[in-house]
Amino acid sequence: MPLLPSKERTFAVACFLVGRIGRAFGSRVKHPCFIIGTGRCGTTLLVKILKSHPGIAGYPGEANELWHPKLEPFETTSLDMPPIEVDPKRFTEVSIANWPPKHGEKIRDVFTGFRLITGTSKVFFAKSAMISFMLPKILEVFPDARFMHIYRFGPSVLESYFKKNFGKYSRYVFTEKDYRAHCAQYWNACISEIEQRKKDLSVGTKGQFLEFSYESLCENPRTVLDGIAKFLGVASDGFRFDISRISSQNYKVADYVKDPEGAELLHMMSPMMKLKGYLSA
């Protein structure tokens, strides 16, 4: 069960203190795995599956206040910055530029502390929808980091984002049309960024990158879980999650092609929709 924001902060402090002591004795989190993506792409389901494995330990919550200490919680930040959906690249650049001194060290200590608390023999992972534009920085902090990218049909992500977040930002007033457009552009930019970094950083050739779609997880869960187990180095029969419960929720999205506004949004997402095989080239 996810921790409430206040409890997540308290837990992070406890992990930091344990990790700082552990660092003095040479402890560090090894080969951390970070789940990345656009958000609303199936990461919650994926986390539940991973946490059902006795050899895997997942950090509770998304630790967004840890990754973006000056921009999260967003409504209380003093920095003049629109939400990440509007300009994720600039949001990330400003966030990293405003990291406190030795903040990367603090992140390492928090995750090391969590690993010491939950068991050093377990594979550590953390997921966040707000770190997909900071892969170079993550590798700077954790050179042996691994990344698991789950992506999903663009319109489904867009509609889920809209349902969850429209009207959330009291500091910025968006029309429904404008916010949907931001979400469409964000989906495309996020997929593009990960694709580019996968090549630039050579994480794929180094065995540090695994990618699969939400749709493949729903249609062939056993095959995807076998791939995940191999990637993380855990027993493939260790997942206790009942995979018969897995079903795609994409059916809830209307056909964008039949609606002029939907077709416009689809056009914004079309470059990466084509790349990922959702649209014909």
C-alpha positions in Angstrom: 0.0 0.0 0.0 1.5 3.4 -1.0 2.5 5.7 1.9 0.8 9.1 2.4 3.0 12.0 1.4 3.8 12.9 5.0 4.6 9.3 5.9 6.7 8.9 2.8 8.8 11.9 3.8 9.3 10.5 7.3 10.2 7.1 5.8 12.7 8.7 3.5 14.4 10.4 6.4 14.6 7.1 8.3 16.1 5.4 5.2 18.6 8.3 4.8 19.9 7.9 8.3 20.2 4.2 8.0 21.9 4.6 4.6 24.3 7.2 5.8 25.5 4.9 8.6 25.7 2.0 6.2 27.8 4.1 3.8 30.3 4.6 6.5 30.7 0.8 6.5 30.9 0.5 2.7 27.2 -0.3 2.0 25.5 0.9 -1.2 22.6 0.0 -3.2 23.8 -2.2 -6.1 22.2 -2.4 -9.6 19.1 -0.4 -8.7 16.3 -0.7 -11.2 14.2 2.3 -12.1 10.8 2.0 -13.7 10.3 4.8 -16.2 7.6 5.8 -18.6 5.0 8.5 -19.2 2.8 7.7 -16.2 -0.7 6.2 -16.5 1.0 3.5 -18.5 0.6 0.4 -16.3 3.4 1.1 -13.8 1.0 0.6 -10.8 0.1 -2.9 -12.0 3.7 -3.6 -12.7 4.8 -2.6 -9.2 2.1 -4.9 -7.7 3.5 -7.8 -9.7 7.1 -7.1 -8.8 6.4 -6.7 -5.1 4.7 -10.1 -5.1 8.2 -11.7 -5.6 10.1 -12.5 -2.4 13.4 -11.6 -4.1 12.4 -8.1 -5.1 11.9 -5.0 -2.9 10.2 -1.9 -4.2 10.6 1.5 -2.7 7.2 2.7 -1.5 5.8 5.7 -3.3 7.4 7.5 -6.2 9.9 9.6 -4.2 9.1 12.6 -6.4 10.1 15.0 -3.6 13.5 13.2 -3.5 14.0 13.5 -7.3 12.6 17.0 -7.5 13.2 18.6 -4.1 12.6 22.2 -5.2 9.6 21.4 -7.4 7.6 18.9 -5.5 5.0 19.2 -4.0 4.3 21.3 -7.1 1.7 23.5 -5.5 4.1 24.8 -2.8 7.1 25.4 -5.0 8.5 29.0 -5.2 10.0 28.4 -8.6 8.1 29.8 -11.6 7.6 26.6 -13.5 4.6 25.0 -15.3 3.7 21.4 -14.6 5.9 18.6 -16.0 3.3 17.8 -18.6 3.8 21.2 -20.3 7.5 21.1 -20.7 9.1 18.0 -19.2 12.6 18.7 -20.5 12.8 22.2 -19.0 11.0 21.0 -15.8 13.8 18.4 -15.3 16.6 20.8 -16.2 15.4 23.4 -13.7 14.9 20.7 -11.1 18.4 19.3 -11.4 19.9 22.8 -11.5 18.3 23.5 -8.1 19.3 20.3 -6.4 20.9 21.1 -3.0 24.6 20.4 -2.6 25.4 16.7 -2.5 21.8 15.8 -3.3 22.8 12.8 -5.4 24.6 11.5 -2.4 21.4 11.9 -0.4 19.4 9.9 -2.9 22.0 7.1 -2.8 21.8 7.1 1.0 18.0 6.9 1.0 17.9 4.0 -1.4 20.8 2.3 0.4 19.0 2.6 3.7 15.9 1.1 2.2 17.9 -1.8 0.9 19.5 -2.4 4.3 16.1 -2.3 6.0 14.3 -4.6 3.6 17.2 -7.0 3.0 20.4 -6.7 1.0 19.8 -9.9 -0.9 16.7 -8.5 -2.6 16.7 -6.7 -5.9 15.9 -3.0 -5.4 13.6 -1.0 -7.6 11.8 2.3 -7.6 9.3 3.8 -10.0 8.5 7.3 -10.9 6.6 8.9 -13.7 8.8 12.1 -13.3 12.3 10.8 -14.0 12.1 9.8 -17.6 14.0 13.0 -18.6 16.8 12.6 -16.1 18.4 9.3 -17.2 21.9 10.8 -17.7 21.7 12.3 -14.1 20.5 9.0 -12.7 23.5 7.2 -14.3 25.8 9.8 -12.9 24.4 9.0 -9.4 24.1 5.3 -10.0 26.5 4.1 -12.8 25.2 0.6 -12.6 21.5 1.5 -12.7 19.1 -0.5 -14.8 15.9 0.9 -16.4 12.6 -0.8 -17.1 10.4 1.1 -19.5 6.8 0.3 -19.8 4.8 2.2 -22.5 1.1 2.2 -23.4 -1.2 3.3 -26.3 -1.1 7.1 -26.4 -4.8 7.9 -26.3 -5.3 5.6 -23.2 -2.5 7.4 -21.4 -3.8 10.8 -22.4 -7.4 10.1 -21.2 -6.1 8.6 -17.9 -3.9 11.7 -17.3 -6.8 14.0 -18.1 -9.2 12.2 -15.8 -6.6 12.2 -12.9 -5.0 15.6 -13.3 -7.2 18.1 -15.1 -8.0 20.9 -12.7 -5.3 19.7 -10.3 -3.0 22.7 -10.8 -4.6 25.7 -9.2 -1.6 27.9 -10.1 -2.3 27.3 -13.8 -5.7 27.4 -15.5 -5.9 25.2 -18.6 -8.9 24.7 -20.8 -9.8 21.1 -21.4 -8.5 21.3 -25.0 -5.2 22.9 -23.9 -4.6 20.3 -21.2 -5.3 17.4 -23.5 -2.9 18.9 -26.0 -0.2 19.2 -23.4 -0.8 15.6 -22.4 -0.5 14.5 -26.0 2.7 16.4 -26.5 4.1 15.1 -23.2 3.4 11.4 -24.2 5.2 11.9 -27.5 8.1 13.8 -26.0 8.6 11.2 -23.2 8.7 8.2 -25.5 11.1 10.1 -27.8 13.4 11.1 -24.9 13.7 7.6 -23.6 14.3 6.2 -27.1 17.0 8.8 -27.7 18.7 8.2 -24.3 18.6 4.5 -24.8 20.8 5.0 -27.9 23.0 7.8 -26.5 23.8 6.1 -23.2 24.1 2.6 -24.8 22.1 1.2 -21.9 20.5 -1.4 -24.2 23.8 -2.8 -25.3 25.1 -2.9 -21.8 22.2 -5.0 -20.5 20.8 -2.1 -18.4 17.6 -1.5 -20.3 14.4 -3.6 -20.6 11.3 -2.4 -22.5 7.9 -3.7 -23.1 4.3 -2.5 -23.7 1.4 -2.5 -21.3 -0.5 -4.3 -24.0 2.0 -7.1 -24.1 2.0 -7.4 -20.4 -1.8 -7.8 -20.5 -1.9 -10.2 -23.5 1.2 -12.4 -22.6 2.0 -11.8 -18.9 3.9 -15.0 -18.5 6.3 -14.2 -21.4 6.8 -10.7 -20.1 7.4 -11.8 -16.5 10.0 -14.4 -17.7 11.8 -11.5 -19.4 11.7 -9.4 -16.3 12.9 -12.2 -14.1 15.9 -12.8 -16.5 16.6 -9.0 -16.6 16.6 -8.7 -12.8 18.3 -12.0 -12.1 15.5 -13.6 -10.0 13.6 -16.8 -10.2 10.9 -16.6 -12.9 8.5 -18.7 -10.8 8.7 -16.4 -7.8 5.9 -14.0 -8.8 2.9 -14.6 -6.6 0.6 -12.2 -8.4 -2.4 -13.9 -9.9 -1.8 -13.1 -13.6 -5.4 -14.2 -14.4 -6.5 -10.9 -12.9 -4.5 -8.9 -15.6 -6.7 -7.3 -18.3 -6.2 -4.4 -20.5 -8.2 -1.2 -19.8 -7.6 0.4 -23.2 -11.1 -0.4 -24.3 -12.3 2.5 -22.2 -10.9 5.0 -24.7 -13.1 6.3 -27.6 -11.8 6.1 -31.2 -9.8 9.3 -31.7 -9.9 8.9 -35.5 -13.7 9.5 -35.5 -13.5 12.7 -33.6 -11.9 15.9 -35.1 -10.3 16.9 -31.8 -9.2 13.4 -31.2 -7.6 13.2 -34.6 -5.7 16.4 -33.9 -4.3 14.9 -30.6 -3.5 11.6 -32.4 -1.5 13.7 -35.0 0.6 15.2 -32.1 1.4 11.7 -30.9 1.8 10.1 -34.3 5.6 10.1 -34.5 6.0 7.8 -31.5 2.7 6.0 -32.1 4.2 4.9 -35.4 7.6 4.1 -33.8 5.9 1.8 -31.2 3.7 0.1 -33.7 0.4 1.6 -32.7 0.0 3.4 -36.1 1.1 2.2 -39.5 4.1 4.1 -40.8 
